[in-house]
């Protein structure tokens, strides 16, 4: 399936429910208190979830993830090397 067919063609805006998060042993946990949804990720995934704010399009999220963010291990292009 092409991303355009999935509705993730750049301008599609992503939303997430109200969440709370915490970190333990290098893992970042994100939980939705209204339902049984949760995720555990590393610092890069946590940063990506912070960017999902209901204002940014999918294309902007991809661009942001492709930029260097050495503080969370994103060197560029989503690579950790």
DSSP file (Angstrom, degrees, kcal/mol; ACC not computed):
  #  RESIDUE AA STRUCTURE BP1 BP2  ACC     N-H-->O    O-->H-N    N-H-->O    O-->H-N    TCO  KAPPA ALPHA  PHI   PSI    X-CA   Y-CA   Z-CA
    1    1 A X              0   0    0      0, 0.0     2,-0.1     0, 0.0     5,-0.0   0.000 360.0 360.0 360.0 132.5    0.0    0.0    0.0
    2    2 A X     >  -     0   0    0      1,-0.1     4,-1.4     7,-0.0     3,-0.4  -0.484 360.0-120.1 -76.7 150.8    1.3    3.4   -0.9
    3    3 A X  T  4>S+     0   0    0      1,-0.2     5,-2.4     2,-0.2     4,-0.4   0.848 113.8  57.6 -62.5 -32.5    1.4    6.0    1.8
    4    4 A X  T >45S+     0   0    0      1,-0.2     3,-1.0     2,-0.2     5,-0.2   0.888 104.7  51.7 -63.7 -37.5   -0.9    8.3   -0.2
    5    5 A X  T 345S+     0   0    0     -3,-0.4    -1,-0.2     1,-0.2    -2,-0.2   0.838 107.8  52.3 -66.3 -32.0   -3.5    5.5   -0.2
    6    6 A X  T 3<5S-     0   0    0     -4,-1.4    -1,-0.2     2,-0.0    -2,-0.2   0.507 118.0-112.4 -81.9  -4.3   -3.2    5.2    3.6
    7    7 A X  T < 5S+     0   0    0     -3,-1.0    -3,-0.2    -4,-0.4    -2,-0.1   0.639  89.7 112.4  82.8  13.8   -3.8    8.9    4.1
    8    8 A X      < +     0   0    0     -5,-2.4    -4,-0.2    -6,-0.2    -3,-0.1  -0.325  30.4 131.8-111.8  48.6   -0.2    9.5    5.3
    9    9 A X  S    S-     0   0    0     -5,-0.2     2,-0.4    -6,-0.1    -1,-0.1   0.107  83.8 -82.1 -93.1  21.7    0.9   11.6    2.3
   10   10 A X  S    S+     0   0    0      2,-0.1    49,-2.9    -7,-0.1    50,-0.6  -0.497 121.8  56.7 117.3 -64.3    2.4   14.5    4.1
   11   11 A X  S    S+     0   0    0     -2,-0.4    -3,-0.1    46,-0.2     2,-0.1   0.659  73.1 116.9 -81.1 -11.9   -0.3   16.9    5.1
   12   12 A X        -     0   0    0     45,-0.1    46,-2.8     1,-0.1     2,-0.5  -0.342  62.2-138.4 -57.4 126.8   -2.3   14.3    7.1
   13   13 A X  B     -A   57   0A   0     44,-0.3     2,-0.3    45,-0.1    44,-0.2  -0.763  12.5-145.6 -92.8 130.3   -2.3   15.5   10.7
   14   14 A X        -     0   0    0     42,-1.2    40,-1.1    -2,-0.5     2,-0.3  -0.718  13.8-166.6 -96.5 145.7   -1.8   12.9   13.4
   15   15 A X        -     0   0    0     -2,-0.3     2,-0.3    38,-0.1    38,-0.1  -0.898   5.1-167.3-126.3 155.6   -3.5   13.0   16.8
   16   16 A X        -     0   0    0     -2,-0.3     3,-0.1    36,-0.1    -2,-0.0  -0.970  28.5-105.0-137.3 155.4   -3.0   11.1   20.0
   17   17 A X        -     0   0    0     -2,-0.3     2,-0.3     1,-0.2     0, 0.0  -0.242  54.2 -75.7 -71.3 167.8   -5.1   10.9   23.1
   18   18 A X        +     0   0    0     14,-0.0    15,-0.4     1,-0.0    16,-0.4  -0.503  67.7 177.6 -61.9 126.4   -4.2   12.7   26.3
   19   19 A X        -     0   0    0     -2,-0.3     2,-0.3    13,-0.2    13,-0.2  -0.827  28.0-147.5-129.5 164.6   -1.3   10.7   27.8
   20   20 A X  E     -B   31   0B   0     11,-2.2    11,-2.9    -2,-0.3     2,-0.3  -0.958  20.9-163.8-127.6 155.6    1.0   10.7   30.6
   21   21 A X  E     +B   30   0B   0     -2,-0.3     2,-0.3     9,-0.2     9,-0.2  -0.928  12.8 177.3-138.5 158.7    4.6    9.4   30.5
   22   22 A X  E     -B   29   0B   0      7,-2.0     7,-3.4    -2,-0.3     2,-0.4  -0.969  21.4-129.9-153.9 163.3    7.4    8.3   32.7
   23   23 A X  E     +B   28   0B   0     -2,-0.3     2,-0.3     5,-0.2     5,-0.2  -0.946  24.4 169.2-122.3 139.0   10.9    6.8   32.3
   24   24 A X  E >   -B   27   0B   0      3,-2.4     3,-2.1    -2,-0.4    -2,-0.0  -0.949  68.7 -11.6-150.4 128.8   12.4    3.8   33.9
   25   25 A X  T 3  S-     0   0    0     -2,-0.3     3,-0.1     1,-0.3    -1,-0.0   0.843 128.4 -51.1  52.7  40.2   15.6    2.0   33.2
   26   26 A X  T 3  S+     0   0    0      1,-0.3     2,-0.4    16,-0.0    -1,-0.3   0.388 115.1 113.4  82.6  -4.2   16.1    3.8   29.9
   27   27 A X  E <   -B   24   0B   0     -3,-2.1    -3,-2.4    15,-0.1     2,-0.6  -0.808  57.8-144.3-101.2 143.9   12.6    3.1   28.6
   28   28 A X  E     -BC  23  41B   0     13,-3.2    13,-2.4    -2,-0.4     2,-0.4  -0.933  15.3-160.0-106.1 121.5   10.0    5.7   28.1
   29   29 A X  E     -BC  22  40B   0     -7,-3.4    -7,-2.0    -2,-0.6     2,-0.4  -0.867   6.2-170.1-104.9 135.5    6.4    4.6   28.9
   30   30 A X  E     -BC  21  39B   0      9,-2.6     9,-2.2    -2,-0.4     2,-0.4  -0.994   9.5-175.0-125.8 127.7    3.4    6.5   27.5
   31   31 A X  E     -BC  20  38B   0    -11,-2.9   -11,-2.2    -2,-0.4     2,-0.7  -0.959  24.5-145.8-130.0 143.1    0.0    5.6   28.8
   32   32 A X  E > > - C   0  37B   0      5,-2.5     3,-1.3    -2,-0.4     5,-0.6  -0.923  12.8-161.8-101.8 108.7   -3.5    6.7   27.9
   33   33 A X  T 3 5S+     0   0    0     -2,-0.7    -1,-0.1   -15,-0.4   -14,-0.1   0.665  84.6  62.7 -69.4 -14.3   -5.5    6.7   31.2
   34   34 A X  T 3 5S+     0   0    0    -16,-0.4     2,-0.3     3,-0.1    -1,-0.2   0.623 116.5  11.2 -85.3 -13.4   -8.8    6.7   29.4
   35   35 A X  T < 5S-     0   0    0     -3,-1.3     2,-1.2     2,-0.2    -3,-0.3  -0.938  91.5 -87.0-153.6 172.2   -8.3    3.2   27.8
   36   36 A X  T   5S+     0   0    0     -2,-0.3     2,-0.4    -5,-0.1    -3,-0.1  -0.105  78.7 128.6 -82.3  43.6   -5.9    0.3   28.0
   37   37 A X  E   < +C   32   0B   0     -2,-1.2    -5,-2.5    -5,-0.6     2,-0.3  -0.833  24.5 147.9 -99.5 133.6   -3.4    1.9   25.5
   38   38 A X  E     -C   31   0B   0     -2,-0.4     2,-0.3    -7,-0.2    -7,-0.2  -0.979  22.0-164.7-155.1 162.4    0.2    2.1   26.3
   39   39 A X  E     -C   30   0B   0     -9,-2.2    -9,-2.6    -2,-0.3     2,-0.4  -0.990   9.3-152.7-148.0 150.4    3.6    2.0   24.6
   40   40 A X  E     +C   29   0B   0     -2,-0.3     2,-0.3   -11,-0.2   -11,-0.2  -0.995  31.4 152.6-123.2 134.1    7.2    1.6   25.7
   41   41 A X  E     -C   28   0B   0    -13,-2.4   -13,-3.2    -2,-0.4     2,-0.1  -0.885  41.5 -98.6-148.4 175.0    9.9    3.1   23.5
   42   42 A X     >  -     0   0    0     -2,-0.3     4,-2.1   -15,-0.2     5,-0.2  -0.296  55.5 -83.6 -89.4-175.4   13.4    4.6   23.6
   43   43 A X  H  > S+     0   0    0    -17,-0.2     4,-2.2     1,-0.2     5,-0.2   0.833 128.1  56.5 -61.8 -33.9   14.2    8.3   23.7
   44   44 A X  H  > S+     0   0    0     28,-0.2     4,-2.2     2,-0.2    -1,-0.2   0.931 109.2  44.8 -65.5 -44.3   13.8    8.6   19.9
   45   45 A X  H  > S+     0   0    0      2,-0.2     4,-2.4     1,-0.2    -2,-0.2   0.876 111.4  53.8 -65.8 -37.7   10.3    7.3   20.0
   46   46 A X  H  X S+     0   0    0     -4,-2.1     4,-1.8     2,-0.2    -1,-0.2   0.910 108.9  48.9 -62.8 -42.0    9.4    9.4   23.0
   47   47 A X  H  X S+     0   0    0     -4,-2.2     4,-1.5     2,-0.2    -2,-0.2   0.921 110.0  51.6 -63.5 -43.3   10.5   12.5   21.1
   48   48 A X  H  X S+     0   0    0     -4,-2.2     4,-0.9     1,-0.2     3,-0.3   0.917 108.7  50.7 -60.5 -43.2    8.5   11.5   18.0
   49   49 A X  H  < S+     0   0    0     -4,-2.4     3,-0.5     1,-0.2    -1,-0.2   0.848 104.9  57.8 -63.9 -33.6    5.4   11.1   20.2
   50   50 A X  H  < S+     0   0    0     -4,-1.8    -1,-0.2     1,-0.2    -2,-0.2   0.868 103.1  54.4 -61.9 -35.3    6.0   14.5   21.7
   51   51 A X  H  < S+     0   0    0     -4,-1.5     2,-1.4    -3,-0.3     5,-0.4   0.730  83.5  90.6 -73.3 -21.9    5.8   16.0   18.2
   52   52 A X     <  +     0   0    0     -4,-0.9   -36,-0.1    -3,-0.5    -1,-0.1  -0.617  48.9 142.4 -76.1  95.2    2.4   14.4   17.5
   53   53 A X  S    S-     0   0    0     -2,-1.4    -1,-0.2   -38,-0.1   -38,-0.1   0.258  72.4-101.8-124.0   9.3    0.4   17.4   18.7
   54   54 A X  S    S+     0   0    0    -40,-1.1   -39,-0.1     2,-0.2    -2,-0.1   0.482 113.1  70.6  81.1   0.7   -2.6   17.6   16.4
   55   55 A X  S    S+     0   0    0     -4,-0.3     2,-0.3   -41,-0.1    -3,-0.1   0.647  78.0  79.9-116.9 -30.5   -0.9   20.4   14.5
   56   56 A X  S    S-     0   0    0     -5,-0.4   -42,-1.2   -42,-0.2    -2,-0.2  -0.630  71.8-133.3 -88.3 137.8    1.9   18.8   12.6
   57   57 A X  B  >  -A   13   0A   0     -2,-0.3     4,-2.0   -44,-0.2     3,-0.3  -0.408  27.8-106.6 -79.8 162.9    1.4   16.8    9.4
   58   58 A X  H  > S+     0   0    0    -46,-2.8     4,-2.4     1,-0.2     5,-0.2   0.891 120.5  55.9 -56.6 -41.9    2.9   13.4    8.8
   59   59 A X  H  > S+     0   0    0    -49,-2.9     4,-2.3     1,-0.2    -1,-0.2   0.881 106.6  49.7 -59.9 -39.0    5.4   14.9    6.3
   60   60 A X  H  > S+     0   0    0    -50,-0.6     4,-3.0    -3,-0.3    -1,-0.2   0.886 108.8  52.6 -68.0 -37.7    6.6   17.4    9.0
   61   61 A X  H  X S+     0   0    0     -4,-2.0     4,-2.5     2,-0.2    -2,-0.2   0.912 110.0  48.6 -62.6 -41.5    7.0   14.5   11.5
   62   62 A X  H  X S+     0   0    0     -4,-2.4     4,-1.6     2,-0.2    -2,-0.2   0.922 112.4  48.9 -63.1 -43.5    9.1   12.6    8.9
   63   63 A X  H  X S+     0   0    0     -4,-2.3     4,-0.7     2,-0.2    -2,-0.2   0.931 111.8  48.5 -62.3 -45.8   11.2   15.8    8.3
   64   64 A X  H >< S+     0   0    0     -4,-3.0     3,-1.0     1,-0.2    -1,-0.2   0.911 110.8  50.2 -60.7 -42.6   11.7   16.4   12.0
   65   65 A X  H 3< S+     0   0    0     -4,-2.5    13,-0.9     1,-0.2    -1,-0.2   0.814 106.9  56.6 -66.4 -28.6   12.7   12.8   12.6
   66   66 A X  H 3< S+     0   0    0     -4,-1.6    11,-1.7    11,-0.2    -1,-0.2   0.633  92.9  86.4 -77.5 -14.0   15.2   13.1    9.7
   67   67 A X  S << S-     0   0    0     -3,-1.0     9,-0.2    -4,-0.7     2,-0.2  -0.524  94.4 -92.3 -83.6 154.3   17.0   16.0   11.3
   68   68 A X        +     0   0    0      7,-0.2     7,-0.2    -2,-0.2    -1,-0.1  -0.469  44.9 166.9 -66.8 132.3   19.8   15.5   13.8
   69   69 A X  B > > +D   74   0C   0      5,-4.5     3,-2.2    -2,-0.2     5,-2.0  -0.588   3.4 173.2-139.8  72.3   18.7   15.4   17.4
   70   70 A X  G > 5 +     0   0    0      1,-0.3     3,-0.9     3,-0.2     5,-0.1   0.730  69.2  73.5 -60.4 -22.2   21.8   14.0   19.1
   71   71 A X  G 3 5S+     0   0    0      1,-0.3    -1,-0.3     3,-0.1   -28,-0.0   0.740 111.6  28.1 -64.7 -20.5   20.3   14.5   22.6
   72   72 A X  G < 5S-     0   0    0     -3,-2.2    -1,-0.3     2,-0.2   -28,-0.2   0.205 123.1 -96.6-123.0  14.4   18.1   11.5   22.0
   73   73 A X  T < 5S+     0   0    0     -3,-0.9     2,-0.9    -4,-0.3    -3,-0.2   0.580  77.7 136.7  87.1   9.7   20.3    9.6   19.5
   74   74 A X  B   < +D   69   0C   0     -5,-2.0    -5,-4.5     1,-0.2    -1,-0.2  -0.808  21.3 172.1 -91.4 107.3   18.7   10.8   16.3
   75   75 A X        -     0   0    0      4,-2.4    -7,-0.2    -2,-0.9    -1,-0.2   0.770  60.8 -61.3 -86.6 -27.4   21.8   11.5   14.1
   76   76 A X  B >  S+E   79   0D   0      3,-0.7     3,-1.6    -9,-0.2    -1,-0.3  -0.448 117.4  31.6 147.5 139.8   19.8   12.1   10.9
   77   77 A X  T 3  S-     0   0    0    -11,-1.7   -11,-0.2     1,-0.3     3,-0.1   0.710 126.5 -69.9  65.9  19.9   17.5   10.1    8.7
   78   78 A X  T 3  S+     0   0    0    -13,-0.9    -1,-0.3     1,-0.3     2,-0.1   0.484  99.8 138.7  77.7   1.4   16.3    8.2   11.8
   79   79 A X  B <   -E   76   0D   0     -3,-1.6    -4,-2.4     1,-0.1    -3,-0.7  -0.460  47.8-157.2 -80.4 150.7   19.7    6.5   12.1
   80   80 A X              0   0    0     -6,-0.2    -1,-0.1    -5,-0.1    -6,-0.1   0.292 360.0 360.0-105.1   6.9   21.4    6.0   15.4
   81   81 A X              0   0    0     -5,-0.2    -1,-0.1     0, 0.0    -7,-0.1   0.382 360.0 360.0-118.7 360.0   24.9    5.7   13.7
